Amino acid sequence: MLELIVTTFFIGSFLGMVIFVFQKIPILRALPEIEINKKERLLSRLKRKLLNFKPFKNFSYEIFLQKFLMKIRIITLKTDHKTFNWLNKLREKTQKKKIVKEDSYWEEIKKEIKK
């Protein structure tokens, strides 16, 4: 019994929606079409206003990109030079430690021989 009631409500609701849609189709066809291009988006308006702003009138993306890439290149070269210096310092320290160990080794052997 409960299933019959639920099924009846479902079918009745579905038919109501179908009738509603078929009634609104002629009204929707009568509406004038709105051109999307006429409405200027906020982003494009903002872009246009920024380009008309005095510092950005002669703005070139290529020049900006060149400058940006040159700065990145300079930073990478600086970091490369800095790491190269650190590496050299580490090599010098290890070389000094090797020399100190070798000197002390031979000195210990000489002491042992003299005894």
Residue pairs with C-beta under 8 A, 6 or more apart in sequence:
50 56
51 57
51 59
